[in-house]
Amino acid sequence: MRTKLVAGNWKMNGSLASIRELIKGIQAGMGSVGSAGVIVCPPAIYIAEVSKLVEGSNISVGSQNIGDQDSGAYTGEISGAMLKEYGCEYAIVGHSERRSIYGETDEMVANRYAAARRNGLKPILCVGELLEEREQGITEEVVGRQIDAVISLEGVESLADAVIAYEPVWAIGTGKTASPEQAQDVHKFIRDKIAALNADVAANLVIQYGGSVKGSNAQELFGMPDIDGGLIGGAALQADDFLAICQAAG
Ligand code: PGA
């Protein structure tokens, strides 16, 4: 049985003071979250602090990206071992902002996914189509290609220790959420695609939805059969908003 999983992607927001407040607020409401798993993904420089603050609670920590190499002359990158040392259990890879603003290709994302696994971190693989790709009717082709890059490098069995986040790029930070049916269609496509290779892996795979999830639409989205929680941006920056989403998942 899959349990619902909600991850807050804080992106490049906050300060030491504000993240302390945010964690305090989330912790205060964790009692009402039920069975949902809760992850926070702070900016890298705050991971150590957040890991300390959540110690002993049910909140897990993830990174927003991960270096594709394990050590050496890779200025600006952070290795999986470093993230692990500071308490990360998860690593987001292939977020659309990394793909579109920083030029990460499917191949680069697959290498980061591999680095996460090699270092005992669970990758949260983000996939999703641009608005023009949806309008051209090639959503499945794009999402399929993004997933294939990872499967061809690491194998379908690697998804047993991973999470996929379907995030239509046109819904991220725009206030435009995919309808529950639109999201469900793509989630089902993803699960069916993986089931064709390995039914067990597909049945147990957590597939999150991301893109303007809020307390007001979370329940409807998470009620769809193949939507197993969410990857939350804007609404993860306020404890009450984030907790409302976690409660909808729980
Ligand atoms: P959003 O971001 O919730 O602000 O749309 C989601 C994401 O980028 O993961």
Residues whose N, C-alpha, C, O or C-beta is under 5 A from the ligand:
A	BS01	PGA	N9 A171 I172 G173 T174 G210 G211 S212 V213 L231 I232 G233 G234 A235
